[in-house]
Each structure stands twice: as C-alpha cells, then as structure tokens.
Amino acid sequence: MSVDEDLVLKARDVHWDWQGLPPHWFGSDPFLTHWANVMNMLLPEGEIWFVKVFRQALPLIRDDRLHEAVTGFIGQEAMHSTSHQSVLEHFDRDGFDTGPFTRQLSWFFEGLLGDRALTGRAERRWLLERVALVAAIEHVTSFLGDWLLNARALDDYGIDPTMLDLFRWHGAEEVEHRSVAFDLFTHLDGGYARRVRTHLLAYPALFFWWIRGLKFLLAIDKETDAKPRLRDWFRRSRKGLMPGPLSVAKAFFTYLRPSYHPSRYGSTDQAVAYLAASPAARAAG
C-alpha cells in the first residue's frame, strides 16, 4: 500500500456563488467555455458513481491506512459532485437546460455501470471491474488536474475567477488523492489484464461523452453558431488553453506501462499549496 503516510485526505466544505457568471465565462470563447462545461456535466454523475462503488469496496479493505485514504477519497469526490452540480443548477435557473444530457449520463453510470442482480463470485468480479474503471478514470482526472495547476496561460485569458478556482481546487484534490483508486484496485486485484481492459474502455468512453457533451452545449447555446472542430482544439491547445493531443496520447500510453503508479506523476506539494491558497478552500477553513 503506497498512499502517503503523512497525507490525511479530507473533504473541504467549499461553497460557490455563481451570480454574475457570464454565459461565455472562458475568455468570451464559446468553444472553450463549453469544452470546460462538459466537465460540469460529467463530474456530478461520474463522481456519485465513484462514491457508490468505493463504499461497496470499503468492507473488503484489509489495510487500515488504505481504508482511511479511501474514506477521505469518498468525502472529496462527494464534495466535487456537489460543487459542479451547483453550476448546473445555476445554468438551469438561467434557462440553460442541461437535463437532456445529464439524464443520458445517469443512464450510463447507473444503468450500464450500476449494481446488478449478482451474488457470490460474480458480484465480486463486477465490483472489481468497476473499481478498475474508477482507477482508469482517476488517471485521466489527475492528468487534467496536474495540467490545470500548471496551465499558466489560463491566468491571462479573462476566465471568470470563481470558475477557475473551482476547476483548480478540484484539480488540486485530484492530484492530492491520485494514488488512492489505483492503490485500492491493486489491493483488491491488481491484475494487469483487467487494468488494460478497463483503461481501453474508460479512455474512449470519456472522449465520446466529452465530444457528445460539447456538441450538445453548442447546439443549445443561442448566443453562438460555433461547431466542435478538431482544428479548434489544436489551435487552443497551442496557446496552452487546453491539453494538447500529444499530451493526451502520452497520458493514455502511460497507464499501460506495467510499472505505472500514479505517485510518479504530479506533485502533492504543488496540489496542497494551491489548496492552501484557493479562495474557496480558505473560506471553508
């Protein structure tokens, strides 16, 4: 078990005020705004599912330190879900209805990947498969979190400061707890074949939902006629405003290394330093 012995994970009771948030809060750019807003839709549904899966796994943990870390992870993920849900509630009050898309996500996580009428070994295998899926997805979220903490171009692009703090606070906690899901998977199973299989499912699935969500948001935004195009991604990533295709591909192959461990990627010290400076985290005490 490799969770940092000195690190105590805890949920921070953050709150967000979205009054005055402009429709295109990411530098007045509809494409970038809705690319980021996909995370506001994906994360509440996905992280509620994470929490349910890991609560089911808690009784199987035989290591006290890992049990403590998983409990802290569950608390942080629940707060992430609530925080991004507050953005969707703000959108709804403004007449920007994300419900048709989030209901599809709910079906994906709860219908397709939710509990099944299984018992015995079949029930355990399905739980292990989902724990491995969470570990694969956490690899992506910690990659994004590390990118957010180091994307200095964001500071000068006219991003709404509260939204930027939301994403960087969340990204910092993803880096802070980046090893927990993988360590849980290793503790309960750790099979390389399962790791590869679930990664090959998770990465394309996230990409699919991200593109689908971006198309949905641009389609219902009456203030733009922008369309999702690959060249928009390439152009903005060259400016440091989005992760670039090469870094995304590198992250994909990194997880396939037999020697992979999340602790080797990202800086806990950097994450904790941001959490000490984050306006929302400081207000939470």
C-alpha beads as a LAMMPS data file, in Angstrom:
LAMMPS data file: protein, C-alpha beads

285 atoms
284 bonds

1 atom types
1 bond types

-500.0 500.0 xlo xhi
-500.0 500.0 ylo yhi
-500.0 500.0 zlo zhi

Masses

1 110.0

Atoms # bond

1 1 1 0.000 0.000 0.000
2 1 1 1.631 3.214 -1.148
3 1 1 -0.637 6.055 -0.038
4 1 1 1.499 8.822 1.505
5 1 1 1.632 8.039 5.225
6 1 1 1.752 11.760 6.121
7 1 1 -1.195 12.772 3.931
8 1 1 -4.647 12.856 5.502
9 1 1 -7.363 13.257 2.891
10 1 1 -10.348 15.305 3.938
11 1 1 -13.357 16.845 2.239
12 1 1 -13.232 20.644 2.231
13 1 1 -16.635 22.245 2.786
14 1 1 -16.449 24.676 -0.126
15 1 1 -19.274 26.865 -1.418
16 1 1 -19.674 28.745 -4.678
17 1 1 -21.533 31.894 -5.712
18 1 1 -22.373 31.899 -9.417
19 1 1 -24.219 35.222 -9.534
20 1 1 -22.830 37.327 -12.351
21 1 1 -21.220 34.386 -14.168
22 1 1 -21.164 35.368 -17.870
23 1 1 -22.573 32.859 -20.385
24 1 1 -19.171 32.544 -22.062
25 1 1 -17.031 32.696 -18.955
26 1 1 -13.851 31.280 -20.550
27 1 1 -12.383 34.380 -22.199
28 1 1 -15.704 35.068 -24.015
29 1 1 -14.931 31.976 -26.111
30 1 1 -17.987 29.684 -26.617
31 1 1 -15.865 26.700 -27.677
32 1 1 -13.591 26.830 -24.620
33 1 1 -16.477 27.643 -22.279
34 1 1 -18.497 24.618 -23.336
35 1 1 -15.453 22.353 -23.563
36 1 1 -14.961 23.091 -19.855
37 1 1 -18.693 22.987 -19.114
38 1 1 -18.738 19.354 -20.212
39 1 1 -16.796 18.689 -17.005
40 1 1 -19.555 20.416 -15.045
41 1 1 -21.986 17.870 -16.525
42 1 1 -19.787 14.761 -16.439
43 1 1 -18.397 15.099 -12.953
44 1 1 -21.563 15.138 -10.798
45 1 1 -22.860 11.915 -12.358
46 1 1 -19.476 10.194 -12.543
47 1 1 -18.364 11.030 -9.043
48 1 1 -21.653 9.977 -7.461
49 1 1 -20.985 6.614 -9.122
50 1 1 -17.385 6.584 -7.819
51 1 1 -18.688 7.093 -4.295
52 1 1 -21.202 4.240 -4.558
53 1 1 -18.613 1.818 -5.934
54 1 1 -15.984 2.659 -3.314
55 1 1 -18.470 2.439 -0.448
56 1 1 -19.181 -1.114 -1.574
57 1 1 -15.442 -1.819 -1.625
58 1 1 -14.746 -0.473 1.896
59 1 1 -15.596 -3.741 3.740
60 1 1 -13.079 -5.620 1.579
61 1 1 -10.096 -3.451 2.556
62 1 1 -7.653 -5.186 4.884
63 1 1 -5.255 -2.259 5.376
64 1 1 -6.185 0.445 7.903
65 1 1 -4.247 3.223 6.164
66 1 1 -5.817 2.433 2.802
67 1 1 -9.249 2.257 4.431
68 1 1 -8.688 5.747 5.840
69 1 1 -7.499 7.046 2.469
70 1 1 -10.492 5.576 0.627
71 1 1 -12.837 7.141 3.184
72 1 1 -11.190 10.527 2.584
73 1 1 -11.385 9.976 -1.186
74 1 1 -15.128 9.286 -0.905
75 1 1 -15.652 12.527 1.011
76 1 1 -13.708 14.573 -1.534
77 1 1 -15.472 13.013 -4.511
78 1 1 -18.885 13.681 -2.963
79 1 1 -17.955 17.357 -2.496
80 1 1 -16.716 17.547 -6.106
81 1 1 -20.059 16.259 -7.328
82 1 1 -21.986 18.772 -5.205
83 1 1 -19.787 21.668 -6.352
84 1 1 -20.208 21.007 -10.062
85 1 1 -23.910 20.327 -9.555
86 1 1 -24.207 23.881 -8.199
87 1 1 -23.044 25.155 -11.606
88 1 1 -25.733 23.118 -13.386
89 1 1 -28.372 24.474 -11.004
90 1 1 -27.223 27.994 -11.874
91 1 1 -27.476 27.176 -15.585
92 1 1 -30.970 25.803 -15.053
93 1 1 -32.095 28.991 -13.288
94 1 1 -30.784 30.949 -16.277
95 1 1 -32.809 28.802 -18.682
96 1 1 -29.847 26.789 -19.956
97 1 1 -31.224 23.256 -19.557
98 1 1 -28.527 20.557 -19.349
99 1 1 -31.033 17.910 -18.230
100 1 1 -31.330 16.022 -21.542
101 1 1 -27.596 15.321 -21.492
102 1 1 -27.177 14.632 -17.780
103 1 1 -30.022 12.105 -17.948
104 1 1 -28.043 10.213 -20.589
105 1 1 -25.025 10.251 -18.291
106 1 1 -27.154 8.986 -15.424
107 1 1 -28.237 6.057 -17.580
108 1 1 -24.612 5.332 -18.470
109 1 1 -23.318 5.293 -14.896
110 1 1 -26.353 3.953 -13.050
111 1 1 -27.974 1.841 -15.753
112 1 1 -24.994 0.422 -17.605
113 1 1 -22.339 0.508 -14.874
114 1 1 -24.542 0.331 -11.791
115 1 1 -25.364 -2.560 -9.492
116 1 1 -26.568 -5.825 -10.976
117 1 1 -28.547 -8.732 -9.557
118 1 1 -25.437 -10.805 -8.871
119 1 1 -24.211 -12.833 -5.919
120 1 1 -21.016 -14.559 -4.805
121 1 1 -18.017 -14.524 -7.129
122 1 1 -19.936 -12.843 -9.952
123 1 1 -20.849 -9.961 -7.662
124 1 1 -17.210 -9.575 -6.548
125 1 1 -15.919 -9.684 -10.143
126 1 1 -18.343 -6.926 -11.141
127 1 1 -17.218 -4.810 -8.187
128 1 1 -13.548 -5.341 -9.082
129 1 1 -14.262 -4.401 -12.691
130 1 1 -15.829 -1.140 -11.580
131 1 1 -13.034 -0.366 -9.105
132 1 1 -10.595 -0.833 -12.011
133 1 1 -12.709 1.506 -14.158
134 1 1 -12.599 4.166 -11.446
135 1 1 -8.800 3.784 -11.243
136 1 1 -8.535 4.265 -15.007
137 1 1 -10.769 7.347 -14.936
138 1 1 -8.840 8.757 -11.977
139 1 1 -5.703 8.535 -14.090
140 1 1 -7.395 10.915 -16.539
141 1 1 -8.710 13.279 -13.854
142 1 1 -5.321 13.505 -12.142
143 1 1 -3.722 14.216 -15.541
144 1 1 -6.238 17.037 -16.053
145 1 1 -5.705 18.263 -12.504
146 1 1 -1.950 18.451 -12.998
147 1 1 -2.490 20.277 -16.291
148 1 1 -4.813 22.816 -14.629
149 1 1 -2.313 23.564 -11.877
150 1 1 0.434 24.229 -14.424
151 1 1 -1.522 25.950 -17.242
152 1 1 -0.287 29.474 -16.678
153 1 1 -1.935 30.678 -19.904
154 1 1 -5.292 30.415 -18.121
155 1 1 -4.358 33.227 -15.729
156 1 1 -4.214 35.830 -18.503
157 1 1 -7.168 34.752 -20.639
158 1 1 -10.049 36.501 -18.917
159 1 1 -11.547 33.446 -17.222
160 1 1 -14.158 34.022 -14.535
161 1 1 -12.070 33.792 -11.331
162 1 1 -14.601 31.752 -9.365
163 1 1 -14.904 29.165 -12.134
164 1 1 -11.130 28.995 -12.486
165 1 1 -10.843 28.434 -8.741
166 1 1 -13.496 25.677 -8.930
167 1 1 -11.543 23.789 -11.565
168 1 1 -8.150 24.309 -9.963
169 1 1 -9.450 23.407 -6.490
170 1 1 -10.929 20.235 -7.955
171 1 1 -7.795 19.545 -9.978
172 1 1 -5.601 20.005 -6.905
173 1 1 -7.644 17.458 -4.960
174 1 1 -7.426 15.040 -7.893
175 1 1 -3.642 15.321 -7.728
176 1 1 -3.719 15.080 -3.924
177 1 1 -5.625 11.768 -3.965
178 1 1 -4.301 10.496 -7.312
179 1 1 -2.944 7.214 -5.887
180 1 1 -5.977 6.106 -3.885
181 1 1 -8.096 4.472 -6.600
182 1 1 -5.115 2.701 -8.129
183 1 1 -3.938 1.502 -4.715
184 1 1 -7.411 0.189 -3.951
185 1 1 -7.506 -1.662 -7.261
186 1 1 -4.030 -3.103 -6.552
187 1 1 -5.070 -4.110 -3.037
188 1 1 -8.200 -5.939 -4.190
189 1 1 -6.960 -7.338 -7.502
190 1 1 -4.244 -5.537 -9.447
191 1 1 -4.408 -7.808 -12.480
192 1 1 -2.683 -6.255 -15.467
193 1 1 -5.213 -7.680 -17.933
194 1 1 -8.093 -6.062 -16.022
195 1 1 -6.169 -2.795 -15.788
196 1 1 -5.603 -2.697 -19.550
197 1 1 -9.120 -3.817 -20.418
198 1 1 -10.818 -1.201 -18.259
199 1 1 -8.454 1.534 -19.468
200 1 1 -9.260 0.662 -23.082
201 1 1 -12.933 1.072 -22.180
202 1 1 -12.653 4.163 -19.994
203 1 1 -10.478 6.394 -22.184
204 1 1 -12.597 6.152 -25.371
205 1 1 -15.807 6.396 -23.321
206 1 1 -14.666 9.662 -21.741
207 1 1 -13.647 11.005 -25.137
208 1 1 -17.061 10.012 -26.581
209 1 1 -19.008 11.712 -23.794
210 1 1 -16.843 14.813 -23.969
211 1 1 -17.447 15.263 -27.711
212 1 1 -21.141 14.451 -27.313
213 1 1 -21.449 16.952 -24.460
214 1 1 -19.638 19.673 -26.377
215 1 1 -21.936 19.191 -29.374
216 1 1 -24.973 19.308 -27.096
217 1 1 -23.927 22.516 -25.327
218 1 1 -23.009 24.360 -28.520
219 1 1 -26.318 23.292 -30.076
220 1 1 -28.465 24.687 -27.246
221 1 1 -26.426 27.900 -26.853
222 1 1 -28.472 30.508 -28.696
223 1 1 -25.669 33.062 -28.477
224 1 1 -23.250 31.196 -30.775
225 1 1 -23.166 29.260 -34.010
226 1 1 -19.804 27.644 -33.165
227 1 1 -19.321 23.974 -34.019
228 1 1 -16.970 21.431 -32.410
229 1 1 -13.996 21.074 -34.745
230 1 1 -10.647 19.402 -34.267
231 1 1 -8.800 22.453 -35.532
232 1 1 -10.324 24.480 -32.684
233 1 1 -8.786 22.034 -30.213
234 1 1 -5.395 22.165 -31.955
235 1 1 -5.352 25.978 -32.104
236 1 1 -6.321 26.495 -28.485
237 1 1 -4.009 23.790 -27.177
238 1 1 -1.099 25.514 -28.931
239 1 1 -1.939 28.586 -26.838
240 1 1 -1.854 26.495 -23.675
241 1 1 -5.614 26.800 -23.088
242 1 1 -6.400 23.082 -23.438
243 1 1 -4.324 19.926 -23.052
244 1 1 -2.747 19.145 -26.414
245 1 1 -3.281 15.983 -28.460
246 1 1 0.257 14.740 -27.796
247 1 1 -0.077 15.112 -24.033
248 1 1 -3.445 13.332 -24.119
249 1 1 -1.939 10.471 -26.135
250 1 1 1.057 10.291 -23.789
251 1 1 -1.264 10.028 -20.782
252 1 1 -3.113 7.191 -22.499
253 1 1 0.010 5.097 -23.029
254 1 1 1.490 5.944 -19.618
255 1 1 -1.260 3.988 -17.865
256 1 1 -0.389 0.885 -19.921
257 1 1 3.136 0.671 -18.519
258 1 1 3.432 -2.411 -16.269
259 1 1 5.442 -0.289 -13.800
260 1 1 2.891 2.532 -13.729
261 1 1 1.985 4.113 -10.414
262 1 1 0.173 7.473 -10.051
263 1 1 2.568 8.748 -7.393
264 1 1 5.199 9.267 -10.106
265 1 1 3.038 11.826 -11.937
266 1 1 2.074 15.174 -10.477
267 1 1 3.188 16.906 -7.287
268 1 1 1.390 16.523 -3.963
269 1 1 3.252 19.558 -2.624
270 1 1 2.004 21.689 -5.523
271 1 1 -1.563 20.465 -5.025
272 1 1 -1.531 21.131 -1.275
273 1 1 -0.010 24.580 -1.874
274 1 1 -2.862 25.508 -4.214
275 1 1 -5.444 24.200 -1.746
276 1 1 -3.876 26.446 0.906
277 1 1 -4.252 29.449 -1.428
278 1 1 -7.605 28.671 -3.101
279 1 1 -10.191 31.317 -2.142
280 1 1 -12.946 28.731 -1.781
281 1 1 -10.805 26.267 0.186
282 1 1 -9.550 29.030 2.505
283 1 1 -13.099 30.221 3.131
284 1 1 -14.022 26.657 4.071
285 1 1 -11.306 26.641 6.725

Bonds

1 1 1 2
2 1 2 3
3 1 3 4
4 1 4 5
5 1 5 6
6 1 6 7
7 1 7 8
8 1 8 9
9 1 9 10
10 1 10 11
11 1 11 12
12 1 12 13
13 1 13 14
14 1 14 15
15 1 15 16
16 1 16 17
17 1 17 18
18 1 18 19
19 1 19 20
20 1 20 21
21 1 21 22
22 1 22 23
23 1 23 24
24 1 24 25
25 1 25 26
26 1 26 27
27 1 27 28
28 1 28 29
29 1 29 30
30 1 30 31
31 1 31 32
32 1 32 33
33 1 33 34
34 1 34 35
35 1 35 36
36 1 36 37
37 1 37 38
38 1 38 39
39 1 39 40
40 1 40 41
41 1 41 42
42 1 42 43
43 1 43 44
44 1 44 45
45 1 45 46
46 1 46 47
47 1 47 48
48 1 48 49
49 1 49 50
50 1 50 51
51 1 51 52
52 1 52 53
53 1 53 54
54 1 54 55
55 1 55 56
56 1 56 57
57 1 57 58
58 1 58 59
59 1 59 60
60 1 60 61
61 1 61 62
62 1 62 63
63 1 63 64
64 1 64 65
65 1 65 66
66 1 66 67
67 1 67 68
68 1 68 69
69 1 69 70
70 1 70 71
71 1 71 72
72 1 72 73
73 1 73 74
74 1 74 75
75 1 75 76
76 1 76 77
77 1 77 78
78 1 78 79
79 1 79 80
80 1 80 81
81 1 81 82
82 1 82 83
83 1 83 84
84 1 84 85
85 1 85 86
86 1 86 87
87 1 87 88
88 1 88 89
89 1 89 90
90 1 90 91
91 1 91 92
92 1 92 93
93 1 93 94
94 1 94 95
95 1 95 96
96 1 96 97
97 1 97 98
98 1 98 99
99 1 99 100
100 1 100 101
101 1 101 102
102 1 102 103
103 1 103 104
104 1 104 105
105 1 105 106
106 1 106 107
107 1 107 108
108 1 108 109
109 1 109 110
110 1 110 111
111 1 111 112
112 1 112 113
113 1 113 114
114 1 114 115
115 1 115 116
116 1 116 117
117 1 117 118
118 1 118 119
119 1 119 120
120 1 120 121
121 1 121 122
122 1 122 123
123 1 123 124
124 1 124 125
125 1 125 126
126 1 126 127
127 1 127 128
128 1 128 129
129 1 129 130
130 1 130 131
131 1 131 132
132 1 132 133
133 1 133 134
134 1 134 135
135 1 135 136
136 1 136 137
137 1 137 138
138 1 138 139
139 1 139 140
140 1 140 141
141 1 141 142
142 1 142 143
143 1 143 144
144 1 144 145
145 1 145 146
146 1 146 147
147 1 147 148
148 1 148 149
149 1 149 150
150 1 150 151
151 1 151 152
152 1 152 153
153 1 153 154
154 1 154 155
155 1 155 156
156 1 156 157
157 1 157 158
158 1 158 159
159 1 159 160
160 1 160 161
161 1 161 162
162 1 162 163
163 1 163 164
164 1 164 165
165 1 165 166
166 1 166 167
167 1 167 168
168 1 168 169
169 1 169 170
170 1 170 171
171 1 171 172
172 1 172 173
173 1 173 174
174 1 174 175
175 1 175 176
176 1 176 177
177 1 177 178
178 1 178 179
179 1 179 180
180 1 180 181
181 1 181 182
182 1 182 183
183 1 183 184
184 1 184 185
185 1 185 186
186 1 186 187
187 1 187 188
188 1 188 189
189 1 189 190
190 1 190 191
191 1 191 192
192 1 192 193
193 1 193 194
194 1 194 195
195 1 195 196
196 1 196 197
197 1 197 198
198 1 198 199
199 1 199 200
200 1 200 201
201 1 201 202
202 1 202 203
203 1 203 204
204 1 204 205
205 1 205 206
206 1 206 207
207 1 207 208
208 1 208 209
209 1 209 210
210 1 210 211
211 1 211 212
212 1 212 213
213 1 213 214
214 1 214 215
215 1 215 216
216 1 216 217
217 1 217 218
218 1 218 219
219 1 219 220
220 1 220 221
221 1 221 222
222 1 222 223
223 1 223 224
224 1 224 225
225 1 225 226
226 1 226 227
227 1 227 228
228 1 228 229
229 1 229 230
230 1 230 231
231 1 231 232
232 1 232 233
233 1 233 234
234 1 234 235
235 1 235 236
236 1 236 237
237 1 237 238
238 1 238 239
239 1 239 240
240 1 240 241
241 1 241 242
242 1 242 243
243 1 243 244
244 1 244 245
245 1 245 246
246 1 246 247
247 1 247 248
248 1 248 249
249 1 249 250
250 1 250 251
251 1 251 252
252 1 252 253
253 1 253 254
254 1 254 255
255 1 255 256
256 1 256 257
257 1 257 258
258 1 258 259
259 1 259 260
260 1 260 261
261 1 261 262
262 1 262 263
263 1 263 264
264 1 264 265
265 1 265 266
266 1 266 267
267 1 267 268
268 1 268 269
269 1 269 270
270 1 270 271
271 1 271 272
272 1 272 273
273 1 273 274
274 1 274 275
275 1 275 276
276 1 276 277
277 1 277 278
278 1 278 279
279 1 279 280
280 1 280 281
281 1 281 282
282 1 282 283
283 1 283 284
284 1 284 285
